Amino acid sequence: MKTGGLLSSGNIRRVHMTGIGGISMSGLAEILACQGYIVTGSDEKPSPVLQKLEKAGIRVTIGHYAENVAGADLLVYTAAVRPDNAELVAASMAGIPCIDRATLLGEIMKQYPMSFAVSGTHGKTTTTSMISLIMLEEGLDPTVHIGGVLAAIGGSTRIGSSEFFVTEACEYTGSFLKFYPRVAVILNVDYDHVDCFRNLDDVRQAFHSFAEHVPEDGHIIVNGDDETAVGALSGISCEITTFGIKDAHNTWSASDIEFDDMGCASYTLLHMGKPVTVIKLKVPGLHNVSNSLAAIAASSLAGCSISSASKALLKFTGTCRRFEIKGVSDGVTVVDDYAHHPSEIAATLKAASRYSHSRIWCVFQPHTYSRTKSLMDDFSKSFDDADFVILTDIYAARETDTGEVNSSMLAEKIALNGKTAVYIKDFEGIVELLDKNVKSGDLVITMGAGDVYRIGDMFLESRKKLAVS
C-alpha cells in the first residue's frame, strides 16, 4: 500500500527524522518503519520513547549533527526545529527534500481510503481515542495516531491493516491544512494559540479552510451547539452531521444526563430526536458527553454498531494527563489534567466538582506567556469550582519571557474574583503547602500542558515518606 505525493514517488528509501522523540514524530517513525522504509532519527536527549524506537530497529542519535543525514532520501522535522539546525541545513545543502511533521502525516493519510481527522480547540485526544476504541470493538483494525498515550493501544500509535486511519488534526500554525481527510470532525472552535491567530474570526477561518479539504463525497461532523464551529462550515458542500447536548435538533444528541459520584455521566442517546440506547461513560464531565457523541457520530460513518460504541465507551477510562487519577494517600485523591485554556480549566473543574470530595485544590501552571497575557481575564474567571488555587511559574514552551506577564499577576486577578489564590515559584514549596493543609477527602488536581504533573508525583511521594517516618 503506497502513499500519495512525495512518498509514492519511488525515490524515498531512507527517512531521517529530526526531533524523533516527540509523541507524534515517534509514532510516525513506527508507521514508516512498518511500511518498509529505513528510518533514522535524532533528538536532544535520551528518553523511554527513544529506547522503544531503538528496540523496533530504528537507529537514533543523541544530538543533531550534519553527518546524521548522510544517505537520507527525505528529512522530516518538527515545528520546534530552528532553521539553523545542523541537520536541516545539511539536508538542504545536499538537495535532500525536507518536510515538516504535519506534511508527513498528511502524506501518510493519503494511503487510507477512510481517513478520519479529529479537530477542535479542545477534546481532540479524548475523542480520537474514543473513535479508535469503538472501531477496535467493531473489529475494523484501524491505524491510529493520537497526541497522547492510550493504554489500550500501548502508546500513541497503533498500526492496523485496514483502510481506516484515525488521527488528531491540530490547528496550531495551520498544521491541519496539510491534511485531506475523508471524514473530518470539528469538536469546537475557540480562541487559542494567540501567537499564530489574531482573533476568534481568524481561528474560524482556519477551520473553514480545513473543512474545504474534505472532498464533496466526504463527510463533516460538527458540534451543532457551537455557533462558531457551525459558522465555519458556511459554503461547504459535502454532507454534514451535527452532534450536541443543548439542541435536540442535532443529528446525534443526549437527554436525561445523570452523573455518578465519580462525575461520570450516563445519558439517553438520541438519533434524529429518537431514543436509541443508554450510554454510560467512565470518564468524568459534561464535556465528555459531547466528545462521546462526536465519537458515536464518526464511528457510525465507519459502519460501527451502536452496540460496539456502547461497549467501547464503557471500557474507556481516559488517556494519560486527561483527568488521570495519579493516586490516593490518606484519603486525599491526586488527579492530573492537561487543561491549559480557560474553557478547558472550567470544564475540568466542573467535572471535578461532581467527583466525591471535600475541597478542591487546583495547582495550575500557565502555558506560554502569550496565552496567559491575551486570555488573562478569561483565566481569572475559570476557577470557580476550585476551593483553593495555587499557581506556579508560566511554562515558557517555545516562548521567551519578556517580563510583561507572570503568574503572580494571574493570582491577583483570580483573588479579585473571590477565590483564594496564591503564587508559589518552586514545586517544593507547593508540595510543602499541600502537605500542611490538605485533609482526608480533599481532591488535589494539577493542571497545565507543561511539567506541572511532577507536583502531584512529588506530593504523593512526600506523603509516602511521612507515612513511614
MIKEKE-947991 format. One record per residue (C-alpha): residue number from 1; residue in one letter; x, y, z. Coordinates in steps of 0.05 Angstrom, whole numbers. Layout:
<atoms>
@seq = NUM; type = A; u = X; v = Y; w = Z
...
</atoms>
This chain:
<atoms>
@seq = 1; type = M; u = 0; v = 0; w = 0
@seq = 2; type = K; u = 35; v = 64; w = -24
@seq = 3; type = T; u = 26; v = 135; w = -1
@seq = 4; type = G; u = 8; v = 192; w = -46
@seq = 5; type = G; u = 53; v = 250; w = -65
@seq = 6; type = L; u = 126; v = 251; w = -45
@seq = 7; type = L; u = 127; v = 183; w = -12
@seq = 8; type = S; u = 96; v = 148; w = -72
@seq = 9; type = S; u = 149; v = 175; w = -120
@seq = 10; type = G; u = 192; v = 113; w = -111
@seq = 11; type = N; u = 252; v = 156; w = -95
@seq = 12; type = I; u = 247; v = 150; w = -19
@seq = 13; type = R; u = 281; v = 92; w = 15
@seq = 14; type = R; u = 312; v = 123; w = 78
@seq = 15; type = V; u = 277; v = 176; w = 120
@seq = 16; type = H; u = 314; v = 215; w = 174
@seq = 17; type = M; u = 272; v = 248; w = 228
@seq = 18; type = T; u = 299; v = 308; w = 266
@seq = 19; type = G; u = 265; v = 310; w = 334
@seq = 20; type = I; u = 243; v = 238; w = 330
@seq = 21; type = G; u = 229; v = 234; w = 405
@seq = 22; type = G; u = 164; v = 275; w = 402
@seq = 23; type = I; u = 100; v = 237; w = 414
@seq = 24; type = S; u = 75; v = 247; w = 342
@seq = 25; type = M; u = 143; v = 240; w = 308
@seq = 26; type = S; u = 158; v = 175; w = 343
@seq = 27; type = G; u = 91; v = 146; w = 322
@seq = 28; type = L; u = 101; v = 167; w = 250
@seq = 29; type = A; u = 170; v = 135; w = 252
@seq = 30; type = E; u = 138; v = 69; w = 273
@seq = 31; type = I; u = 88; v = 73; w = 216
@seq = 32; type = L; u = 142; v = 87; w = 164
@seq = 33; type = A; u = 186; v = 30; w = 191
@seq = 34; type = C; u = 127; v = -17; w = 188
@seq = 35; type = Q; u = 117; v = 3; w = 115
@seq = 36; type = G; u = 188; v = -18; w = 99
@seq = 37; type = Y; u = 225; v = 49; w = 99
@seq = 38; type = I; u = 293; v = 54; w = 132
@seq = 39; type = V; u = 281; v = 103; w = 188
@seq = 40; type = T; u = 335; v = 140; w = 228
@seq = 41; type = G; u = 327; v = 199; w = 275
@seq = 42; type = S; u = 358; v = 245; w = 325
@seq = 43; type = D; u = 337; v = 281; w = 388
@seq = 44; type = E; u = 369; v = 325; w = 441
@seq = 45; type = K; u = 368; v = 277; w = 499
@seq = 46; type = P; u = 353; v = 203; w = 515
@seq = 47; type = S; u = 283; v = 182; w = 534
@seq = 48; type = P; u = 240; v = 119; w = 542
@seq = 49; type = V; u = 208; v = 137; w = 474
@seq = 50; type = L; u = 276; v = 133; w = 440
@seq = 51; type = Q; u = 291; v = 67; w = 475
@seq = 52; type = K; u = 226; v = 39; w = 447
@seq = 53; type = L; u = 244; v = 62; w = 376
@seq = 54; type = E; u = 313; v = 30; w = 381
@seq = 55; type = K; u = 282; v = -36; w = 402
@seq = 56; type = A; u = 239; v = -31; w = 339
@seq = 57; type = G; u = 303; v = -26; w = 298
@seq = 58; type = I; u = 304; v = 49; w = 287
@seq = 59; type = R; u = 373; v = 79; w = 295
@seq = 60; type = V; u = 372; v = 141; w = 339
@seq = 61; type = T; u = 427; v = 191; w = 351
@seq = 62; type = I; u = 430; v = 237; w = 412
@seq = 63; type = G; u = 445; v = 306; w = 385
@seq = 64; type = H; u = 433; v = 339; w = 318
@seq = 65; type = Y; u = 493; v = 333; w = 272
@seq = 66; type = A; u = 502; v = 344; w = 197
@seq = 67; type = E; u = 531; v = 274; w = 187
@seq = 68; type = N; u = 465; v = 243; w = 212
@seq = 69; type = V; u = 431; v = 260; w = 147
@seq = 70; type = A; u = 483; v = 230; w = 101
@seq = 71; type = G; u = 449; v = 179; w = 55
@seq = 72; type = A; u = 378; v = 201; w = 72
@seq = 73; type = D; u = 327; v = 210; w = 17
@seq = 74; type = L; u = 280; v = 252; w = 58
@seq = 75; type = L; u = 286; v = 294; w = 122
@seq = 76; type = V; u = 226; v = 305; w = 168
@seq = 77; type = Y; u = 230; v = 357; w = 222
@seq = 78; type = T; u = 186; v = 380; w = 280
@seq = 79; type = A; u = 158; v = 451; w = 287
@seq = 80; type = A; u = 208; v = 462; w = 344
@seq = 81; type = V; u = 268; v = 455; w = 298
@seq = 82; type = R; u = 301; v = 521; w = 282
@seq = 83; type = P; u = 321; v = 540; w = 211
@seq = 84; type = D; u = 395; v = 538; w = 231
@seq = 85; type = N; u = 390; v = 466; w = 256
@seq = 86; type = A; u = 453; v = 429; w = 232
@seq = 87; type = E; u = 413; v = 371; w = 202
@seq = 88; type = L; u = 363; v = 416; w = 166
@seq = 89; type = V; u = 419; v = 459; w = 137
@seq = 90; type = A; u = 460; v = 398; w = 115
@seq = 91; type = A; u = 399; v = 365; w = 82
@seq = 92; type = S; u = 382; v = 429; w = 45
@seq = 93; type = M; u = 453; v = 437; w = 20
@seq = 94; type = A; u = 454; v = 365; w = -4
@seq = 95; type = G; u = 388; v = 373; w = -41
@seq = 96; type = I; u = 351; v = 325; w = 5
@seq = 97; type = P; u = 276; v = 342; w = 7
@seq = 98; type = C; u = 255; v = 369; w = 75
@seq = 99; type = I; u = 184; v = 368; w = 101
@seq = 100; type = D; u = 153; v = 382; w = 169
@seq = 101; type = R; u = 117; v = 332; w = 213
@seq = 102; type = A; u = 47; v = 354; w = 193
@seq = 103; type = T; u = 63; v = 346; w = 119
@seq = 104; type = L; u = 88; v = 275; w = 132
@seq = 105; type = L; u = 25; v = 258; w = 169
@seq = 106; type = G; u = -16; v = 285; w = 112
@seq = 107; type = E; u = 24; v = 243; w = 63
@seq = 108; type = I; u = 13; v = 180; w = 104
@seq = 109; type = M; u = -62; v = 194; w = 108
@seq = 110; type = K; u = -66; v = 191; w = 32
@seq = 111; type = Q; u = -57; v = 116; w = 33
@seq = 112; type = Y; u = -121; v = 105; w = 72
@seq = 113; type = P; u = -188; v = 110; w = 35
@seq = 114; type = M; u = -224; v = 120; w = 101
@seq = 115; type = S; u = -184; v = 172; w = 139
@seq = 116; type = F; u = -215; v = 207; w = 199
@seq = 117; type = A; u = -184; v = 272; w = 225
@seq = 118; type = V; u = -209; v = 298; w = 292
@seq = 119; type = S; u = -201; v = 374; w = 300
@seq = 120; type = G; u = -224; v = 425; w = 351
@seq = 121; type = T; u = -194; v = 471; w = 402
@seq = 122; type = H; u = -210; v = 423; w = 459
@seq = 123; type = G; u = -221; v = 347; w = 466
@seq = 124; type = K; u = -182; v = 320; w = 406
@seq = 125; type = T; u = -141; v = 267; w = 442
@seq = 126; type = T; u = -201; v = 240; w = 481
@seq = 127; type = T; u = -248; v = 238; w = 421
@seq = 128; type = T; u = -196; v = 207; w = 376
@seq = 129; type = S; u = -185; v = 154; w = 429
@seq = 130; type = M; u = -259; v = 141; w = 434
@seq = 131; type = I; u = -268; v = 133; w = 359
@seq = 132; type = S; u = -208; v = 86; w = 356
@seq = 133; type = L; u = -234; v = 41; w = 411
@seq = 134; type = I; u = -302; v = 37; w = 380
@seq = 135; type = M; u = -271; v = 16; w = 314
@seq = 136; type = L; u = -229; v = -36; w = 350
@seq = 137; type = E; u = -291; v = -62; w = 386
@seq = 138; type = E; u = -323; v = -69; w = 318
@seq = 139; type = G; u = -262; v = -107; w = 292
@seq = 140; type = L; u = -243; v = -55; w = 238
@seq = 141; type = D; u = -168; v = -58; w = 254
@seq = 142; type = P; u = -153; v = 17; w = 244
@seq = 143; type = T; u = -86; v = 51; w = 243
@seq = 144; type = V; u = -88; v = 103; w = 299
@seq = 145; type = H; u = -45; v = 164; w = 313
@seq = 146; type = I; u = -61; v = 202; w = 378
@seq = 147; type = G; u = -29; v = 262; w = 411
@seq = 148; type = G; u = -28; v = 227; w = 478
@seq = 149; type = V; u = -17; v = 159; w = 509
@seq = 150; type = L; u = -75; v = 110; w = 505
@seq = 151; type = A; u = -62; v = 48; w = 547
@seq = 152; type = A; u = -109; v = 5; w = 504
@seq = 153; type = I; u = -62; v = 12; w = 444
@seq = 154; type = G; u = 2; v = 12; w = 484
@seq = 155; type = G; u = 22; v = 84; w = 468
@seq = 156; type = S; u = 4; v = 138; w = 419
@seq = 157; type = T; u = 3; v = 98; w = 355
@seq = 158; type = R; u = -28; v = 33; w = 331
@seq = 159; type = I; u = -12; v = 3; w = 263
@seq = 160; type = G; u = -71; v = -34; w = 232
@seq = 161; type = S; u = -81; v = -68; w = 165
@seq = 162; type = S; u = -148; v = -39; w = 142
@seq = 163; type = E; u = -170; v = 22; w = 103
@seq = 164; type = F; u = -185; v = 61; w = 166
@seq = 165; type = F; u = -138; v = 114; w = 194
@seq = 166; type = V; u = -156; v = 157; w = 254
@seq = 167; type = T; u = -115; v = 217; w = 276
@seq = 168; type = E; u = -118; v = 284; w = 311
@seq = 169; type = A; u = -116; v = 347; w = 269
@seq = 170; type = C; u = -87; v = 407; w = 305
@seq = 171; type = E; u = -99; v = 478; w = 282
@seq = 172; type = Y; u = -34; v = 506; w = 311
@seq = 173; type = T; u = 7; v = 540; w = 256
@seq = 174; type = G; u = -44; v = 513; w = 207
@seq = 175; type = S; u = -19; v = 442; w = 213
@seq = 176; type = F; u = -86; v = 411; w = 196
@seq = 177; type = L; u = -87; v = 448; w = 129
@seq = 178; type = K; u = -37; v = 395; w = 106
@seq = 179; type = F; u = -90; v = 340; w = 115
@seq = 180; type = Y; u = -143; v = 317; w = 66
@seq = 181; type = P; u = -188; v = 270; w = 107
@seq = 182; type = R; u = -248; v = 232; w = 82
@seq = 183; type = V; u = -284; v = 248; w = 147
@seq = 184; type = A; u = -269; v = 309; w = 189
@seq = 185; type = V; u = -294; v = 321; w = 260
@seq = 186; type = I; u = -298; v = 392; w = 288
@seq = 187; type = L; u = -309; v = 388; w = 363
@seq = 188; type = N; u = -309; v = 463; w = 378
@seq = 189; type = V; u = -276; v = 528; w = 355
@seq = 190; type = D; u = -248; v = 573; w = 409
@seq = 191; type = Y; u = -195; v = 628; w = 411
@seq = 192; type = D; u = -128; v = 597; w = 428
@seq = 193; type = H; u = -56; v = 595; w = 402
@seq = 194; type = V; u = -55; v = 670; w = 406
@seq = 195; type = D; u = 16; v = 670; w = 379
@seq = 196; type = C; u = -8; v = 650; w = 310
@seq = 197; type = F; u = -82; v = 672; w = 308
@seq = 198; type = R; u = -103; v = 745; w = 313
@seq = 199; type = N; u = -173; v = 732; w = 340
@seq = 200; type = L; u = -231; v = 683; w = 341
@seq = 201; type = D; u = -251; v = 700; w = 270
@seq = 202; type = D; u = -181; v = 683; w = 247
@seq = 203; type = V; u = -188; v = 615; w = 281
@seq = 204; type = R; u = -256; v = 605; w = 249
@seq = 205; type = Q; u = -227; v = 619; w = 180
@seq = 206; type = A; u = -173; v = 566; w = 192
@seq = 207; type = F; u = -226; v = 514; w = 208
@seq = 208; type = H; u = -265; v = 535; w = 146
@seq = 209; type = S; u = -202; v = 523; w = 104
@seq = 210; type = F; u = -194; v = 455; w = 138
@seq = 211; type = A; u = -266; v = 437; w = 121
@seq = 212; type = E; u = -253; v = 455; w = 48
@seq = 213; type = H; u = -202; v = 399; w = 46
@seq = 214; type = V; u = -257; v = 347; w = 55
@seq = 215; type = P; u = -279; v = 320; w = -13
@seq = 216; type = E; u = -350; v = 332; w = -37
@seq = 217; type = D; u = -366; v = 259; w = -26
@seq = 218; type = G; u = -334; v = 262; w = 43
@seq = 219; type = H; u = -367; v = 279; w = 109
@seq = 220; type = I; u = -360; v = 331; w = 165
@seq = 221; type = I; u = -384; v = 320; w = 236
@seq = 222; type = V; u = -392; v = 385; w = 274
@seq = 223; type = N; u = -414; v = 408; w = 343
@seq = 224; type = G; u = -483; v = 437; w = 330
@seq = 225; type = D; u = -481; v = 472; w = 397
@seq = 226; type = D; u = -421; v = 513; w = 377
@seq = 227; type = E; u = -442; v = 573; w = 335
@seq = 228; type = T; u = -371; v = 589; w = 313
@seq = 229; type = A; u = -358; v = 516; w = 291
@seq = 230; type = V; u = -423; v = 514; w = 252
@seq = 231; type = G; u = -407; v = 583; w = 222
@seq = 232; type = A; u = -340; v = 556; w = 198
@seq = 233; type = L; u = -378; v = 510; w = 151
@seq = 234; type = S; u = -413; v = 564; w = 112
@seq = 235; type = G; u = -409; v = 547; w = 38
@seq = 236; type = I; u = -382; v = 476; w = 49
@seq = 237; type = S; u = -415; v = 428; w = 1
@seq = 238; type = C; u = -402; v = 359; w = 30
@seq = 239; type = E; u = -451; v = 323; w = 76
@seq = 240; type = I; u = -453; v = 349; w = 147
@seq = 241; type = T; u = -475; v = 313; w = 211
@seq = 242; type = T; u = -485; v = 351; w = 276
@seq = 243; type = F; u = -479; v = 329; w = 348
@seq = 244; type = G; u = -492; v = 365; w = 414
@seq = 245; type = I; u = -523; v = 365; w = 483
@seq = 246; type = K; u = -560; v = 431; w = 480
@seq = 247; type = D; u = -603; v = 423; w = 418
@seq = 248; type = A; u = -646; v = 362; w = 406
@seq = 249; type = H; u = -648; v = 381; w = 332
@seq = 250; type = N; u = -576; v = 356; w = 326
@seq = 251; type = T; u = -568; v = 291; w = 287
@seq = 252; type = W; u = -539; v = 259; w = 350
@seq = 253; type = S; u = -556; v = 286; w = 419
@seq = 254; type = A; u = -565; v = 266; w = 492
@seq = 255; type = S; u = -621; v = 271; w = 542
@seq = 256; type = D; u = -632; v = 250; w = 615
@seq = 257; type = I; u = -559; v = 263; w = 632
@seq = 258; type = E; u = -540; v = 240; w = 702
@seq = 259; type = F; u = -474; v = 237; w = 739
@seq = 260; type = D; u = -448; v = 185; w = 789
@seq = 261; type = D; u = -405; v = 202; w = 850
@seq = 262; type = M; u = -343; v = 198; w = 805
@seq = 263; type = G; u = -370; v = 252; w = 760
@seq = 264; type = C; u = -382; v = 203; w = 702
@seq = 265; type = A; u = -445; v = 212; w = 661
@seq = 266; type = S; u = -499; v = 165; w = 635
@seq = 267; type = Y; u = -548; v = 190; w = 584
@seq = 268; type = T; u = -601; v = 170; w = 533
@seq = 269; type = L; u = -571; v = 172; w = 464
@seq = 270; type = L; u = -617; v = 205; w = 412
@seq = 271; type = H; u = -612; v = 199; w = 337
@seq = 272; type = M; u = -654; v = 249; w = 299
@seq = 273; type = G; u = -690; v = 262; w = 365
@seq = 274; type = K; u = -709; v = 189; w = 377
@seq = 275; type = P; u = -681; v = 148; w = 435
@seq = 276; type = V; u = -631; v = 94; w = 415
@seq = 277; type = T; u = -599; v = 68; w = 478
@seq = 278; type = V; u = -568; v = 88; w = 545
@seq = 279; type = I; u = -495; v = 106; w = 542
@seq = 280; type = K; u = -452; v = 101; w = 605
@seq = 281; type = L; u = -384; v = 135; w = 609
@seq = 282; type = K; u = -323; v = 120; w = 653
@seq = 283; type = V; u = -292; v = 189; w = 642
@seq = 284; type = P; u = -319; v = 249; w = 681
@seq = 285; type = G; u = -351; v = 314; w = 658
@seq = 286; type = L; u = -405; v = 341; w = 614
@seq = 287; type = H; u = -353; v = 357; w = 561
@seq = 288; type = N; u = -341; v = 282; w = 554
@seq = 289; type = V; u = -415; v = 272; w = 538
@seq = 290; type = S; u = -404; v = 318; w = 479
@seq = 291; type = N; u = -339; v = 282; w = 460
@seq = 292; type = S; u = -374; v = 215; w = 462
@seq = 293; type = L; u = -430; v = 240; w = 417
@seq = 294; type = A; u = -377; v = 261; w = 366
@seq = 295; type = A; u = -345; v = 193; w = 371
@seq = 296; type = I; u = -410; v = 157; w = 361
@seq = 297; type = A; u = -426; v = 200; w = 300
@seq = 298; type = A; u = -358; v = 187; w = 270
@seq = 299; type = S; u = -356; v = 113; w = 284
@seq = 300; type = S; u = -426; v = 104; w = 255
@seq = 301; type = L; u = -399; v = 130; w = 188
@seq = 302; type = A; u = -346; v = 75; w = 192
@seq = 303; type = G; u = -402; v = 24; w = 197
@seq = 304; type = C; u = -396; v = 12; w = 272
@seq = 305; type = S; u = -457; v = -10; w = 310
@seq = 306; type = I; u = -486; v = 27; w = 370
@seq = 307; type = S; u = -473; v = -36; w = 410
@seq = 308; type = S; u = -398; v = -31; w = 395
@seq = 309; type = A; u = -399; v = 43; w = 412
@seq = 310; type = S; u = -434; v = 30; w = 478
@seq = 311; type = K; u = -386; v = -26; w = 498
@seq = 312; type = A; u = -324; v = 13; w = 478
@seq = 313; type = L; u = -345; v = 76; w = 515
@seq = 314; type = L; u = -359; v = 36; w = 578
@seq = 315; type = K; u = -288; v = 9; w = 575
@seq = 316; type = F; u = -255; v = 76; w = 561
@seq = 317; type = T; u = -224; v = 104; w = 623
@seq = 318; type = G; u = -186; v = 161; w = 590
@seq = 319; type = T; u = -116; v = 176; w = 566
@seq = 320; type = C; u = -55; v = 200; w = 604
@seq = 321; type = R; u = -60; v = 271; w = 630
@seq = 322; type = R; u = -135; v = 275; w = 619
@seq = 323; type = F; u = -166; v = 274; w = 689
@seq = 324; type = E; u = -116; v = 220; w = 705
@seq = 325; type = I; u = -121; v = 195; w = 776
@seq = 326; type = K; u = -49; v = 191; w = 799
@seq = 327; type = G; u = -62; v = 162; w = 868
@seq = 328; type = V; u = -97; v = 166; w = 936
@seq = 329; type = S; u = -59; v = 180; w = 1000
@seq = 330; type = D; u = -93; v = 183; w = 1068
@seq = 331; type = G; u = -159; v = 199; w = 1036
@seq = 332; type = V; u = -130; v = 253; w = 990
@seq = 333; type = T; u = -141; v = 240; w = 916
@seq = 334; type = V; u = -90; v = 267; w = 867
@seq = 335; type = V; u = -111; v = 280; w = 795
@seq = 336; type = D; u = -72; v = 307; w = 736
@seq = 337; type = D; u = -101; v = 342; w = 675
@seq = 338; type = Y; u = -74; v = 374; w = 612
@seq = 339; type = A; u = -123; v = 433; w = 613
@seq = 340; type = H; u = -87; v = 497; w = 596
@seq = 341; type = H; u = -141; v = 541; w = 565
@seq = 342; type = P; u = -195; v = 577; w = 606
@seq = 343; type = S; u = -251; v = 536; w = 574
@seq = 344; type = E; u = -214; v = 471; w = 590
@seq = 345; type = I; u = -199; v = 492; w = 661
@seq = 346; type = A; u = -272; v = 509; w = 674
@seq = 347; type = A; u = -297; v = 444; w = 643
@seq = 348; type = T; u = -246; v = 401; w = 681
@seq = 349; type = L; u = -261; v = 435; w = 748
@seq = 350; type = K; u = -336; v = 427; w = 736
@seq = 351; type = A; u = -322; v = 353; w = 726
@seq = 352; type = A; u = -281; v = 352; w = 790
@seq = 353; type = S; u = -337; v = 386; w = 828
@seq = 354; type = R; u = -381; v = 325; w = 813
@seq = 355; type = Y; u = -327; v = 278; w = 838
@seq = 356; type = S; u = -336; v = 258; w = 911
@seq = 357; type = H; u = -293; v = 306; w = 951
@seq = 358; type = S; u = -290; v = 355; w = 1009
@seq = 359; type = R; u = -247; v = 411; w = 979
@seq = 360; type = I; u = -213; v = 421; w = 912
@seq = 361; type = W; u = -141; v = 445; w = 909
@seq = 362; type = C; u = -122; v = 466; w = 839
@seq = 363; type = V; u = -48; v = 473; w = 823
@seq = 364; type = F; u = -43; v = 509; w = 757
@seq = 365; type = Q; u = 17; v = 521; w = 712
@seq = 366; type = P; u = 1; v = 572; w = 657
@seq = 367; type = H; u = 26; v = 552; w = 589
@seq = 368; type = T; u = 62; v = 605; w = 547
@seq = 369; type = Y; u = 67; v = 679; w = 561
@seq = 370; type = S; u = 26; v = 700; w = 500
@seq = 371; type = R; u = -34; v = 657; w = 520
@seq = 372; type = T; u = -30; v = 680; w = 593
@seq = 373; type = K; u = -27; v = 753; w = 573
@seq = 374; type = S; u = -81; v = 752; w = 520
@seq = 375; type = L; u = -131; v = 709; w = 559
@seq = 376; type = M; u = -115; v = 736; w = 629
@seq = 377; type = D; u = -187; v = 758; w = 644
@seq = 378; type = D; u = -216; v = 692; w = 620
@seq = 379; type = F; u = -165; v = 653; w = 661
@seq = 380; type = S; u = -183; v = 693; w = 723
@seq = 381; type = K; u = -256; v = 672; w = 717
@seq = 382; type = S; u = -245; v = 598; w = 702
@seq = 383; type = F; u = -230; v = 572; w = 772
@seq = 384; type = D; u = -300; v = 580; w = 802
@seq = 385; type = D; u = -305; v = 506; w = 821
@seq = 386; type = A; u = -238; v = 504; w = 859
@seq = 387; type = D; u = -234; v = 520; w = 933
@seq = 388; type = F; u = -161; v = 538; w = 931
@seq = 389; type = V; u = -117; v = 557; w = 871
@seq = 390; type = I; u = -41; v = 552; w = 872
@seq = 391; type = L; u = -2; v = 580; w = 814
@seq = 392; type = T; u = 70; v = 565; w = 795
@seq = 393; type = D; u = 112; v = 599; w = 742
@seq = 394; type = I; u = 89; v = 603; w = 670
@seq = 395; type = Y; u = 115; v = 545; w = 627
@seq = 396; type = A; u = 152; v = 580; w = 571
@seq = 397; type = A; u = 149; v = 524; w = 520
@seq = 398; type = R; u = 170; v = 556; w = 454
@seq = 399; type = E; u = 170; v = 628; w = 481
@seq = 400; type = T; u = 217; v = 677; w = 515
@seq = 401; type = D; u = 198; v = 715; w = 578
@seq = 402; type = T; u = 193; v = 789; w = 562
@seq = 403; type = G; u = 173; v = 808; w = 632
@seq = 404; type = E; u = 103; v = 832; w = 610
@seq = 405; type = V; u = 64; v = 778; w = 647
@seq = 406; type = N; u = 74; v = 730; w = 705
@seq = 407; type = S; u = 36; v = 681; w = 748
@seq = 408; type = S; u = 33; v = 729; w = 807
@seq = 409; type = M; u = -9; v = 776; w = 764
@seq = 410; type = L; u = -57; v = 720; w = 749
@seq = 411; type = A; u = -62; v = 700; w = 822
@seq = 412; type = E; u = -82; v = 772; w = 839
@seq = 413; type = K; u = -135; v = 771; w = 785
@seq = 414; type = I; u = -164; v = 705; w = 809
@seq = 415; type = A; u = -166; v = 733; w = 881
@seq = 416; type = L; u = -205; v = 793; w = 856
@seq = 417; type = N; u = -258; v = 744; w = 833
@seq = 418; type = G; u = -267; v = 719; w = 904
@seq = 419; type = K; u = -223; v = 656; w = 902
@seq = 420; type = T; u = -165; v = 640; w = 948
@seq = 421; type = A; u = -105; v = 642; w = 902
@seq = 422; type = V; u = -30; v = 643; w = 916
@seq = 423; type = Y; u = 32; v = 643; w = 874
@seq = 424; type = I; u = 90; v = 597; w = 894
@seq = 425; type = K; u = 150; v = 595; w = 849
@seq = 426; type = D; u = 182; v = 528; w = 865
@seq = 427; type = F; u = 149; v = 459; w = 863
@seq = 428; type = E; u = 178; v = 440; w = 931
@seq = 429; type = G; u = 143; v = 500; w = 963
@seq = 430; type = I; u = 76; v = 479; w = 933
@seq = 431; type = V; u = 85; v = 408; w = 958
@seq = 432; type = E; u = 102; v = 435; w = 1028
@seq = 433; type = L; u = 39; v = 478; w = 1028
@seq = 434; type = L; u = -4; v = 419; w = 1007
@seq = 435; type = D; u = 27; v = 374; w = 1059
@seq = 436; type = K; u = 10; v = 423; w = 1114
@seq = 437; type = N; u = -61; v = 440; w = 1092
@seq = 438; type = V; u = -97; v = 384; w = 1055
@seq = 439; type = K; u = -143; v = 338; w = 1093
@seq = 440; type = S; u = -175; v = 270; w = 1081
@seq = 441; type = G; u = -230; v = 276; w = 1029
@seq = 442; type = D; u = -195; v = 332; w = 992
@seq = 443; type = L; u = -181; v = 330; w = 917
@seq = 444; type = V; u = -115; v = 357; w = 891
@seq = 445; type = I; u = -113; v = 369; w = 816
@seq = 446; type = T; u = -50; v = 391; w = 779
@seq = 447; type = M; u = -67; v = 426; w = 714
@seq = 448; type = G; u = -29; v = 451; w = 653
@seq = 449; type = A; u = 7; v = 429; w = 590
@seq = 450; type = G; u = 78; v = 434; w = 618
@seq = 451; type = D; u = 111; v = 393; w = 673
@seq = 452; type = V; u = 62; v = 410; w = 729
@seq = 453; type = Y; u = 45; v = 336; w = 735
@seq = 454; type = R; u = 110; v = 329; w = 773
@seq = 455; type = I; u = 79; v = 365; w = 832
@seq = 456; type = G; u = 27; v = 311; w = 841
@seq = 457; type = D; u = 81; v = 257; w = 838
@seq = 458; type = M; u = 124; v = 295; w = 888
@seq = 459; type = F; u = 65; v = 304; w = 935
@seq = 460; type = L; u = 47; v = 230; w = 934
@seq = 461; type = E; u = 119; v = 212; w = 946
@seq = 462; type = S; u = 123; v = 261; w = 1004
@seq = 463; type = R; u = 60; v = 232; w = 1035
@seq = 464; type = K; u = 91; v = 162; w = 1028
@seq = 465; type = K; u = 154; v = 184; w = 1065
@seq = 466; type = L; u = 113; v = 217; w = 1120
@seq = 467; type = A; u = 74; v = 152; w = 1129
@seq = 468; type = V; u = 136; v = 111; w = 1142
@seq = 469; type = S; u = 173; v = 162; w = 1184
</atoms>
